[in-house]
Amino acid sequence: STFPTLSSPRFATTSATKVLQQHLQATLKIQERVPLHELGWYVDPSLITTVYQWVVELHTFDPSLPLAQDLKAINQKSVVIELRFPPQFPMDPPLVRVIRPRFLEFSAGGGGHITTGGSMCMELLTHSGWLPTASIESVLLQVRMAITNTDPRPARLNLNARHRDYSVGEAVEAYRRVALVHGWQVSKDIQELAW
């Protein structure tokens, strides 16, 4: 409830808006059909003021995961993420970023494909690896799997900075940096997502 929702971006197009509305309806239908503890994610329709921004909670983590233990230590049950969709969706992938809590950086022993700025950076979420036919359900599944994967290192929370949300600006910059290090193509419109 403390996360600011946005109005439609100036780059919104009729075709992208229509496709996003279809994706949203399909995602909400899955959410209605499958028990939430099995899905492991929840899209709150009341927080969607534009189809270009979705706020999603990832929850019901295996209690043996270091992430689940860290969440328990700070009395939290979920990780709040945001999906921001670009003007060329579905040809370009959404920016997926953690809003809260903050995670340990890879250089400090963290994992889970979460950059220093909180964005998720894996080839699937770059122009190089994105499939325009991907469903948002499959994206959420892949993001959840990445965050819970313990190889090479498990995702861990930064318990010293847990009260600070990640900003979208730092997420976009970190995403761009990591993608370039890996040689993955980034959408030319990525900066637009910092609206």
Salt bridges, closest charged atoms under 4 A:
ASP70 OD1 - ARG156 NH2 2.71
GLU82 OE2 - ARG84 NE 2.83
GLU82 OE1 - ARG97 NE 2.46
ASP92 OD1 - HIS127 ND1 2.60
ASP165 OD2 - ARG100 NH2 2.66
GLU170 OE1 - ARG102 NH2 3.21
GLU173 OE2 - ARG176 NH1 3.29
ASP189 OD2 - LYS188 NZ 3.66
